[in-house]
Amino acid sequence: MDQTLNILIADDNPSDRMLLEAMLSQFGHNVITAVDGQEAVEMFDPNRIQLVCLDVKMPRKDGWEAAVEIQKIAGSSFVAIVFLSGVTDPVALSNCLKVGGTDFISKPYSPTLVTAKLKAIARLLLLHKKLSKQHNELSLFSQKMVQDQEVAKMVYEQITRSNSLNDPCLKTLHRASQIFNGDVILAAYKPNGGMHLLLGDFTGHGLSAAIGALPLADIFFEWTEKGFLMKQILPEINKRLYSVLPSNMFCSAAFIDINIYNESVEIWNGGLPDLLLFRENDRLPRLFKSMCLPLGVADEYEFECVTDIVSFRSSDVLLAFSDGVYEAKGAGDRVMFNDALSPLYDGDVEHGRQFEWLEKTLYEKGIIDNPHDDLSCLAIELNREKGFISNQAGYLKQHTRVPASFSFEYALDAESLRSTDPLPYVLQILTTVPGLNEHSSQIFMILSEMYSNALEHGVLKLSSFSKQTVEGFEYYYSERKERLSSLDTGTVTIKAKVNSTSERGMLELSVEDSGEGFDVSQSNQELEWIDTPYSRGIPLLKQLCEQVEFSEKGNFLKVVYSW
């Protein structure tokens, strides 16, 4: 025999028991015997016995009963059970297999048949031992893989998720079809107040889809913190994803820039379903359709950053979701959820409850409990009085408080004005000043207003009065974009001077443009005008700065900010 087996024989007939014992011992196996089924159960040791031979008819406990108990004792260990019987009744033999028998041997015993069956059982035991070993190895590997995935998932979520998602104006729904979510929702406060948000949907599912979120989140958070604008961040994200993702992968995304100062929201949609803007007095939502390719498809020279800018009111709600919601499958694996969204698009959902309605519908349709694709939904209550301001109470100072004094000048010609936004670069320099880095929001707000005045009113000759209405507001930024793209003359010069000691610091900023200027005496400089939809810049500057001065011509503005 190829393998020596430890065999337990239970037979109440002494001659049959002794004959089979002698035969199996002659084949080289180790044999122990029992006189009935009860004794066989008592003698069975799953760690030592590989084969049990049971007579069907025995006193105290027959072979069928003994087989059941022996298998309970064996537990997960495999033990081969062969029934011994002189009965030829097919029903009786069938019962032998039903109670877990591996085979049966008919009496009287044939040495040739017994040898053949033992060889087959030996091969079965070897195969089972091999499979059991492989199963254990696979189980250990699976456990390690799950542990690794859980650690990776924890790190992934730490990188891609920030406390900004806890802003009271935000509601999110995020469900993965596998351990890793190929969708991502990012939110970060801007230095000047307001927020950047990104909802992305990578090609595929699981780890391969989620891995692309890491470089995306890295750029999104770092560049937003430094004060870069959406139109600067998006091309950089696209460039990175285009270089690192395989050609068959990309990220459909929506980037949302909320400006609480202008009460406006700028939206870029590249490959996602329509974003919906709900207004209390409008029956139908305004749709922001995809007008650009997803991130990672086009190279840096072909990438387009076409956006929509719209003003908002405190009761407006903006809703965005991934195609896992729009193309969700119901019973029968049938795409049906785009039809179920009709009440949203038709304006039949109670205003302010759009997110709750969508979440409830997803649950009722069984989509959330059994998603066929990653699901992500983002609802934004556009209320600047409620959220979008970072809580800096626990801000950790990044620099030691030591004196710093310097000055610099940043001059832009027409070509630079068309292609460059200088504010993030200027802010990055200023926030290296010890102590001033804690005032980045105020400084960015001051710089934004000064530069916007110089560029829009001085160089581009736009009038703020057109922003008195929602339609005029949209016209203003459309005209700004058109005039800036065709600009061929004009300059703006930014100068900064910092004087700081360990007790006090002072920042002097000036912006001069090549425009014709304006009548300074007619400009609105009263703080009570700060809540109007236009001409709020000067009152805001006077509120933030220690000193605000225009030149007589009006094309030169200097402010002093102290801390």
NUVO-517816 format. One line per 10 residues: their letters; for each residue z, x, y of C-alpha. Coordinates in Angstrom, 2 decimals. Example, Ala and Ser with C-alpha at 12.3 -4.5 7.8 and 13.67 -1.06 7.14 Angstrom:
# residues 2
AS) 7.80:12.30:-4.50 ~ 7.14:13.67:-1.06
***
This chain:
# residues 563
MDQTLNILIA) 0.00:0.00:0.00 ~ -0.70:1.11:3.53 ~ 2.71:0.04:4.82 ~ 6.17:-0.19:3.25 ~ 7.75:-3.60:3.97 ~ 11.34:-4.84:3.82 ~ 11.04:-8.09:1.89 ~ 13.58:-10.87:1.29 ~ 12.96:-13.06:-1.84 ~ 14.74:-16.40:-2.27
DDNPSDRMLL) 14.18:-18.19:-5.61 ~ 16.66:-20.18:-7.73 ~ 14.73:-19.29:-10.90 ~ 16.11:-15.90:-12.07 ~ 13.04:-14.94:-14.15 ~ 10.58:-15.71:-11.34 ~ 12.82:-13.90:-8.83 ~ 13.14:-10.80:-10.99 ~ 9.42:-10.75:-11.83 ~ 8.36:-10.87:-8.17
EAMLSQFGHN) 11.03:-8.31:-7.26 ~ 9.77:-5.88:-9.90 ~ 6.16:-6.43:-8.85 ~ 6.84:-5.84:-5.14 ~ 9.08:-2.84:-5.82 ~ 6.31:-1.33:-7.94 ~ 4.05:-1.59:-4.89 ~ 6.56:0.53:-2.98 ~ 8.30:-2.16:-0.93 ~ 12.06:-2.51:-0.32
VITAVDGQEA) 13.21:-5.81:-1.80 ~ 16.44:-7.82:-1.51 ~ 16.99:-11.16:-3.26 ~ 18.78:-14.47:-2.64 ~ 19.47:-17.25:-5.13 ~ 18.72:-20.17:-2.79 ~ 17.67:-21.07:0.76 ~ 21.19:-21.02:2.18 ~ 21.84:-17.49:0.95 ~ 18.44:-16.40:2.31
VEMFDPNRIQ) 19.39:-17.66:5.77 ~ 22.72:-15.81:5.59 ~ 21.08:-12.55:4.45 ~ 18.17:-12.62:6.92 ~ 18.24:-9.87:9.58 ~ 15.34:-10.05:12.08 ~ 15.72:-6.37:12.91 ~ 15.28:-5.31:9.28 ~ 13.23:-7.93:7.40 ~ 9.47:-8.19:7.99
LVCLDVKMPR) 8.55:-10.60:5.17 ~ 10.42:-13.53:3.61 ~ 9.29:-15.13:0.31 ~ 10.78:-18.61:-0.17 ~ 10.58:-20.89:-3.19 ~ 9.82:-24.42:-2.05 ~ 12.34:-26.21:-4.30 ~ 15.86:-24.71:-4.19 ~ 19.43:-26.08:-4.21 ~ 21.66:-26.28:-1.08
KDGWEAAVEI) 18.70:-25.57:1.22 ~ 15.05:-25.81:0.21 ~ 12.34:-23.43:1.37 ~ 11.14:-25.62:4.26 ~ 14.64:-25.95:5.74 ~ 15.31:-22.23:5.28 ~ 12.03:-21.35:6.99 ~ 12.94:-23.37:10.08 ~ 16.37:-21.74:10.42 ~ 15.04:-18.24:9.75
QKIAGSSFVA) 12.51:-18.65:12.56 ~ 15.28:-19.78:14.90 ~ 17.26:-16.65:14.03 ~ 14.15:-14.47:14.54 ~ 13.61:-15.93:18.03 ~ 10.71:-14.17:19.74 ~ 10.38:-11.65:16.90 ~ 7.58:-12.36:14.45 ~ 8.51:-12.67:10.77 ~ 5.97:-13.47:8.05
IVFLSGVTDP) 7.02:-16.29:5.67 ~ 5.30:-16.77:2.31 ~ 6.12:-19.83:0.21 ~ 6.37:-19.56:-3.59 ~ 5.43:-22.66:-5.52 ~ 4.08:-23.87:-8.78 ~ 3.18:-27.14:-7.09 ~ -0.47:-27.77:-6.38 ~ 0.07:-30.91:-4.27 ~ -2.05:-30.47:-1.10
VALSNCLKVG) 0.51:-32.33:1.02 ~ 3.32:-30.04:-0.12 ~ 1.23:-26.95:0.55 ~ 0.26:-28.35:3.98 ~ 3.96:-28.76:4.83 ~ 4.47:-25.07:4.07 ~ 2.08:-24.17:6.89 ~ 3.44:-26.83:9.25 ~ 6.95:-25.36:9.20 ~ 5.62:-21.93:10.15
GTDFISKPYS) 4.52:-20.41:6.86 ~ 2.07:-17.55:6.98 ~ 0.70:-18.10:3.47 ~ 1.75:-19.26:0.00 ~ 1.58:-17.73:-3.50 ~ 1.16:-19.90:-6.55 ~ 3.12:-19.42:-9.74 ~ 2.61:-17.84:-12.24 ~ 2.08:-14.69:-10.17 ~ -1.17:-12.75:-10.36
PTLVTAKLKA) -0.63:-9.05:-9.51 ~ -4.15:-8.82:-8.08 ~ -3.65:-11.86:-5.83 ~ -0.18:-10.76:-4.74 ~ -1.51:-7.30:-3.88 ~ -4.36:-8.75:-1.81 ~ -2.07:-11.14:0.06 ~ 0.49:-8.42:0.78 ~ -2.23:-6.16:2.17 ~ -3.42:-9.00:4.43
IARLLLLHKK) 0.15:-9.68:5.58 ~ 0.72:-5.96:6.21 ~ -2.38:-5.87:8.40 ~ -1.16:-8.99:10.21 ~ 2.23:-7.41:10.82 ~ 0.63:-4.22:12.15 ~ -1.63:-6.24:14.42 ~ 1.28:-8.31:15.67 ~ 3.34:-5.17:16.29 ~ 0.46:-3.69:18.28
LSKQHNELSL) -0.05:-6.90:20.26 ~ 3.67:-7.16:20.89 ~ 3.73:-3.62:22.25 ~ 0.74:-4.32:24.47 ~ 2.36:-7.57:25.62 ~ 5.52:-5.73:26.61 ~ 3.50:-3.10:28.45 ~ 1.52:-5.79:30.26 ~ 4.72:-7.64:31.12 ~ 6.23:-4.49:32.63
FSQKMVQDQE) 3.01:-3.78:34.48 ~ 2.89:-7.37:35.72 ~ 6.50:-7.23:36.90 ~ 5.85:-3.98:38.73 ~ 2.68:-5.39:40.27 ~ 4.54:-8.50:41.46 ~ 7.30:-6.32:42.91 ~ 4.72:-4.13:44.66 ~ 2.94:-7.22:45.98 ~ 6.19:-8.69:47.27
VAKMVYEQIT) 6.99:-5.45:49.10 ~ 3.43:-5.27:50.44 ~ 3.62:-8.92:51.47 ~ 6.88:-8.29:53.32 ~ 5.37:-5.30:55.16 ~ 2.18:-7.28:55.85 ~ 4.12:-10.18:57.33 ~ 6.24:-7.84:59.44 ~ 3.08:-6.27:60.87 ~ 1.12:-9.47:61.44
RSNSLNDPCL) 3.93:-11.74:62.57 ~ 5.92:-11.48:65.80 ~ 8.76:-13.41:67.39 ~ 6.24:-14.76:69.88 ~ 5.28:-17.40:67.31 ~ 8.73:-18.90:67.92 ~ 7.70:-19.85:71.44 ~ 8.67:-23.51:72.04 ~ 5.09:-24.38:72.97 ~ 3.68:-23.28:69.59
KTLHRASQIF) 3.49:-25.06:66.23 ~ 1.95:-23.40:63.18 ~ 1.02:-24.26:59.62 ~ 0.27:-21.31:57.34 ~ -0.34:-21.68:53.58 ~ -1.87:-19.17:51.19 ~ -3.88:-20.04:48.09 ~ -2.62:-16.76:46.55 ~ 0.26:-14.34:47.21 ~ -1.48:-12.89:50.26
NGDVILAAYK) -2.93:-15.05:53.00 ~ -6.43:-14.19:54.18 ~ -5.73:-16.20:57.35 ~ -3.74:-14.73:60.19 ~ -2.05:-16.22:63.26 ~ -1.05:-13.73:65.95 ~ 0.78:-14.35:69.23 ~ 1.92:-11.91:71.91 ~ 3.27:-12.30:75.43 ~ 1.25:-10.71:78.21
PNGGMHLLLG) 2.97:-8.38:80.69 ~ 2.20:-10.75:83.59 ~ 3.38:-13.87:81.80 ~ 1.28:-16.12:79.61 ~ 0.19:-15.33:76.10 ~ -2.59:-14.08:73.86 ~ -3.13:-15.92:70.57 ~ -5.53:-15.24:67.72 ~ -6.26:-17.35:64.66 ~ -8.38:-15.48:62.13
DFTGHGLSAA) -9.88:-16.27:58.73 ~ -11.07:-13.31:56.66 ~ -13.74:-13.60:53.99 ~ -12.32:-14.29:50.52 ~ -8.73:-14.70:49.38 ~ -5.69:-12.66:48.42 ~ -5.04:-8.99:49.07 ~ -8.69:-8.04:49.70 ~ -8.88:-10.63:52.50 ~ -5.44:-9.91:53.95
IGALPLADIF) -5.94:-6.14:54.20 ~ -8.27:-6.56:57.19 ~ -5.48:-8.19:59.18 ~ -3.63:-4.88:59.54 ~ -6.02:-3.07:61.92 ~ -6.65:-6.38:63.71 ~ -2.93:-6.98:64.34 ~ -2.36:-3.36:65.34 ~ -4.92:-3.55:68.15 ~ -3.98:-7.10:69.18
FEWTEKGFLM) -0.28:-6.38:69.73 ~ -0.62:-2.88:71.19 ~ -3.39:-3.71:73.64 ~ -1.80:-6.97:74.76 ~ 1.48:-5.20:75.43 ~ -0.35:-2.64:77.56 ~ -1.91:-5.41:79.67 ~ -5.50:-5.29:78.43 ~ -7.55:-8.44:78.82 ~ -9.08:-10.55:76.08
KQILPEINKR) -12.58:-9.28:76.90 ~ -11.34:-5.73:76.35 ~ -9.34:-6.43:73.20 ~ -12.01:-8.40:71.32 ~ -14.72:-5.68:71.40 ~ -12.19:-3.12:70.21 ~ -11.08:-5.32:67.31 ~ -14.71:-6.00:66.38 ~ -15.53:-2.30:66.53 ~ -12.61:-1.42:64.24
LYSVLPSNMF) -13.34:-4.16:61.69 ~ -17.05:-3.32:61.69 ~ -16.20:0.28:60.81 ~ -13.57:-0.36:58.10 ~ -14.63:-3.59:56.35 ~ -17.34:-3.68:53.66 ~ -20.60:-5.31:54.72 ~ -19.81:-8.57:52.93 ~ -16.50:-9.07:54.75 ~ -15.80:-10.36:58.27
CSAAFIDINI) -13.23:-12.37:60.19 ~ -14.00:-15.75:61.72 ~ -11.60:-16.06:64.63 ~ -10.55:-17.81:67.80 ~ -8.93:-15.83:70.63 ~ -6.96:-17.83:73.21 ~ -5.78:-16.39:76.52 ~ -3.20:-18.54:78.34 ~ -2.78:-17.80:82.04 ~ 0.30:-19.61:83.34
YNESVEIWNG) -0.24:-18.43:86.91 ~ -3.68:-20.07:87.25 ~ -2.81:-22.76:84.70 ~ -5.98:-21.91:82.83 ~ -6.89:-21.12:79.25 ~ -9.80:-18.91:78.19 ~ -11.19:-19.43:74.68 ~ -13.45:-17.31:72.48 ~ -14.63:-18.85:69.20 ~ -16.45:-16.72:66.67
GLPDLLLFRE) -17.16:-18.65:63.47 ~ -14.18:-21.04:63.29 ~ -14.35:-24.85:63.34 ~ -14.24:-26.46:66.78 ~ -11.06:-26.01:68.80 ~ -9.88:-29.35:70.21 ~ -8.31:-29.81:73.65 ~ -6.47:-33.13:73.97 ~ -5.69:-34.62:77.37 ~ -3.38:-37.57:77.86
NDRLPRLFKS) -5.81:-39.66:79.89 ~ -8.98:-38.71:77.97 ~ -9.79:-40.64:74.82 ~ -11.95:-37.97:73.19 ~ -10.91:-34.32:72.85 ~ -12.94:-31.54:74.44 ~ -14.53:-29.36:71.77 ~ -14.84:-25.59:71.98 ~ -17.55:-24.71:69.51 ~ -18.32:-21.36:67.96
MCLPLGVADE) -20.76:-19.53:70.21 ~ -20.44:-15.99:68.81 ~ -20.65:-14.14:65.52 ~ -17.37:-13.52:63.64 ~ -15.51:-10.24:64.12 ~ -16.84:-7.34:62.07 ~ -20.42:-8.63:61.73 ~ -22.16:-7.04:64.71 ~ -21.82:-3.46:65.92 ~ -20.30:-2.65:69.31
YEFECVTDIV) -23.68:-2.90:71.09 ~ -24.60:-6.32:69.69 ~ -21.15:-7.92:69.90 ~ -20.95:-10.86:72.31 ~ -17.83:-12.05:74.13 ~ -18.89:-15.46:75.42 ~ -15.85:-17.49:76.49 ~ -14.94:-20.88:77.95 ~ -12.43:-21.12:80.80 ~ -10.73:-24.43:81.53
SFRSSDVLLA) -7.72:-25.44:83.61 ~ -4.90:-27.28:81.89 ~ -2.20:-29.77:82.73 ~ 1.35:-29.73:81.40 ~ 0.63:-32.53:78.91 ~ -2.49:-30.94:77.34 ~ -2.54:-29.89:73.68 ~ -4.93:-27.33:72.17 ~ -5.48:-27.47:68.39 ~ -7.18:-24.80:66.26
FSDGVYEAKG) -7.51:-24.52:62.49 ~ -9.32:-22.45:59.87 ~ -12.11:-23.75:57.64 ~ -9.55:-24.01:54.84 ~ -8.42:-27.16:56.64 ~ -11.87:-28.43:57.61 ~ -13.38:-27.86:54.15 ~ -10.30:-28.72:52.04 ~ -11.00:-30.25:48.64 ~ -9.34:-33.34:47.27
AGDRVMFNDA) -9.41:-34.98:43.85 ~ -12.35:-34.00:41.67 ~ -12.82:-30.73:43.56 ~ -14.84:-32.63:46.16 ~ -15.04:-31.45:49.77 ~ -13.63:-34.38:51.68 ~ -11.22:-33.34:54.38 ~ -13.81:-33.02:57.14 ~ -14.19:-36.79:56.82 ~ -10.41:-37.25:56.89
LSPLYDGDVE) -10.28:-35.47:60.28 ~ -12.30:-38.23:61.96 ~ -9.23:-39.80:63.67 ~ -8.63:-36.48:65.47 ~ -12.19:-36.19:66.71 ~ -12.35:-39.90:67.59 ~ -9.15:-39.74:69.66 ~ -7.29:-42.22:67.45 ~ -4.15:-40.06:67.03 ~ -1.16:-40.54:69.35
HGRQFEWLEK) -1.28:-37.94:72.13 ~ 1.17:-35.10:71.59 ~ 1.44:-35.89:67.87 ~ -1.87:-34.38:66.75 ~ -0.27:-31.47:64.86 ~ 2.28:-33.70:63.11 ~ -0.49:-36.13:62.11 ~ -2.60:-33.31:60.67 ~ 0.32:-31.79:58.75 ~ 1.32:-35.18:57.32
TLYEKGIIDN) -2.27:-35.93:56.29 ~ -2.56:-32.57:54.54 ~ 0.59:-33.33:52.55 ~ -0.46:-36.86:51.69 ~ -3.87:-35.68:50.45 ~ -2.20:-33.06:48.26 ~ -3.97:-30.23:50.10 ~ -0.87:-28.20:50.99 ~ 0.62:-28.33:47.49 ~ -2.66:-27.30:45.85
PHDDLSCLAI) -4.79:-25.42:48.39 ~ -8.25:-24.30:47.29 ~ -8.43:-21.99:50.30 ~ -5.99:-20.40:52.75 ~ -4.83:-22.95:55.33 ~ -3.94:-22.20:58.94 ~ -3.38:-24.49:61.88 ~ -2.18:-23.67:65.41 ~ -1.12:-26.24:68.01 ~ -0.39:-25.19:71.59
ELNREKGFIS) 1.41:-27.41:74.07 ~ 0.00:-26.11:77.36 ~ 3.19:-26.42:79.40 ~ 4.05:-23.38:81.49 ~ 7.50:-24.82:82.32 ~ 8.44:-24.90:78.64 ~ 7.19:-21.60:77.21 ~ 4.83:-18.61:77.39 ~ 7.47:-16.36:79.00 ~ 8.96:-13.52:77.00
NQAGYLKQHT) 12.73:-13.37:76.70 ~ 13.52:-9.79:77.68 ~ 17.28:-10.07:77.49 ~ 17.33:-7.75:74.51 ~ 14.71:-5.40:75.87 ~ 15.18:-1.83:74.69 ~ 14.59:0.73:77.37 ~ 11.92:3.16:76.26 ~ 12.48:5.84:78.89 ~ 15.42:7.71:80.28
RVPASFSFEY) 16.31:6.87:83.89 ~ 15.26:10.01:85.75 ~ 13.48:10.36:89.11 ~ 9.68:10.11:89.19 ~ 7.38:10.31:92.23 ~ 3.57:10.51:92.36 ~ 0.49:8.87:93.86 ~ -3.08:8.21:92.72 ~ -6.29:6.46:93.79 ~ -8.65:4.36:91.66
ALDAESLRST) -12.06:3.69:93.22 ~ -14.67:1.36:91.70 ~ -18.32:0.98:92.72 ~ -20.57:-1.99:91.88 ~ -21.39:-0.75:88.38 ~ -17.69:-0.17:87.61 ~ -16.77:-3.59:88.97 ~ -19.31:-5.22:86.64 ~ -18.20:-3.40:83.49 ~ -14.55:-2.39:83.94
DPLPYVLQIL) -11.23:-4.07:84.51 ~ -8.98:-1.39:86.04 ~ -5.69:-3.30:85.84 ~ -4.61:-2.30:82.31 ~ -5.25:1.38:83.06 ~ -3.36:1.26:86.37 ~ -0.48:-0.60:84.75 ~ -0.34:1.89:81.88 ~ 0.19:4.72:84.39 ~ 2.80:2.83:86.40
TTVPGLNEHS) 4.86:1.76:83.39 ~ 5.53:5.41:82.52 ~ 7.85:5.47:85.56 ~ 11.51:5.34:84.42 ~ 12.95:1.96:85.30 ~ 9.64:0.49:86.46 ~ 8.55:-0.07:82.87 ~ 11.04:-2.95:82.73 ~ 9.17:-4.67:85.59 ~ 5.70:-4.57:84.00
SQIFMILSEM) 5.29:-8.35:84.16 ~ 5.90:-8.48:87.92 ~ 3.74:-5.41:88.61 ~ 0.84:-6.78:86.59 ~ 1.11:-10.10:88.42 ~ 1.03:-8.34:91.79 ~ -1.90:-6.14:90.78 ~ -3.79:-9.12:89.36 ~ -3.49:-11.09:92.58 ~ -4.40:-8.15:94.84
YSNALEHGVL) -7.41:-7.13:92.75 ~ -8.62:-10.72:92.29 ~ -8.47:-11.31:96.06 ~ -10.43:-8.14:96.75 ~ -13.07:-8.71:94.09 ~ -13.54:-12.48:94.25 ~ -13.06:-13.19:97.95 ~ -13.94:-9.82:99.47 ~ -16.84:-8.52:97.36 ~ -18.15:-11.67:95.65
KLSSFSKQTV) -17.41:-13.97:98.67 ~ -16.03:-16.85:96.60 ~ -13.96:-19.60:98.21 ~ -10.67:-20.80:96.69 ~ -11.19:-24.30:98.05 ~ -13.57:-25.07:95.18 ~ -10.54:-24.93:92.85 ~ -9.07:-28.15:94.24 ~ -10.40:-30.11:91.22 ~ -10.74:-29.42:87.51
EGFEYYYSER) -14.53:-29.43:87.79 ~ -14.37:-27.14:90.82 ~ -12.07:-24.80:88.95 ~ -14.58:-24.42:86.15 ~ -17.42:-24.03:88.66 ~ -15.45:-21.27:90.44 ~ -15.21:-19.10:87.32 ~ -18.76:-19.83:86.28 ~ -19.96:-18.71:89.72 ~ -17.68:-15.65:89.56
KERLSSLDTG) -19.26:-14.60:86.27 ~ -22.79:-15.08:87.59 ~ -22.21:-13.21:90.87 ~ -20.41:-10.35:89.15 ~ -23.18:-9.86:86.61 ~ -25.77:-9.50:89.40 ~ -23.61:-7.36:91.73 ~ -25.43:-4.26:92.99 ~ -23.32:-3.24:96.03 ~ -19.63:-3.27:96.87
TVTIKAKVNS) -16.49:-1.26:96.29 ~ -12.79:-1.81:95.60 ~ -10.22:0.96:95.98 ~ -6.71:0.79:94.51 ~ -4.02:3.20:95.72 ~ -0.53:3.58:94.28 ~ 2.42:5.60:95.51 ~ 5.74:5.82:93.67 ~ 9.00:7.19:95.03 ~ 11.99:6.90:92.76
TSERGMLELS) 15.49:8.32:92.49 ~ 18.24:7.72:89.96 ~ 19.55:4.89:92.18 ~ 16.44:3.18:93.57 ~ 12.68:3.08:93.22 ~ 9.85:1.97:95.50 ~ 6.21:1.24:94.61 ~ 3.59:1.00:97.33 ~ 0.30:-0.59:96.31 ~ -2.79:-1.06:98.43
VEDSGEGFDV) -6.18:-2.57:97.66 ~ -9.19:-2.27:99.97 ~ -12.59:-3.90:99.46 ~ -15.98:-3.51:101.16 ~ -16.19:-7.20:102.06 ~ -16.36:-8.76:105.51 ~ -12.68:-9.74:105.46 ~ -11.22:-12.97:106.81 ~ -9.05:-14.40:109.57 ~ -5.59:-13.34:108.48
SQSNQELEWI) -3.91:-15.77:110.87 ~ -5.49:-18.72:109.01 ~ -4.34:-17.63:105.55 ~ -1.70:-19.63:103.77 ~ 1.48:-17.58:103.51 ~ 4.16:-20.24:102.95 ~ 6.06:-20.28:99.65 ~ 6.02:-24.06:99.40 ~ 2.25:-23.85:98.75 ~ 2.77:-21.92:95.54
DTPYSRGIPL) 2.33:-25.03:93.33 ~ -1.14:-25.89:94.66 ~ -4.09:-25.11:92.34 ~ -5.50:-22.60:94.86 ~ -4.44:-20.22:97.67 ~ -1.23:-19.35:95.85 ~ -1.72:-15.59:95.90 ~ -0.14:-14.61:99.21 ~ 2.97:-16.81:98.79 ~ 3.43:-15.31:95.33
LKQLCEQVEF) 3.16:-11.76:96.68 ~ 5.68:-12.51:99.44 ~ 8.04:-13.89:96.83 ~ 7.82:-10.80:94.62 ~ 7.43:-8.00:97.15 ~ 9.65:-6.56:99.82 ~ 6.71:-6.14:102.17 ~ 3.20:-7.68:102.37 ~ 0.70:-6.53:105.06 ~ -2.98:-7.30:105.71
SEKGNFLKVV) -5.18:-5.26:107.99 ~ -6.58:-7.05:111.02 ~ -9.95:-7.37:109.32 ~ -8.34:-8.77:106.19 ~ -10.07:-6.51:103.66 ~ -7.06:-4.22:103.21 ~ -3.79:-5.39:101.66 ~ -0.62:-3.34:101.17 ~ 2.57:-4.39:99.40 ~ 5.89:-2.69:98.70
YSW) 7.88:-3.49:95.54 ~ 11.34:-2.04:95.03 ~ 13.66:-1.92:92.06
***
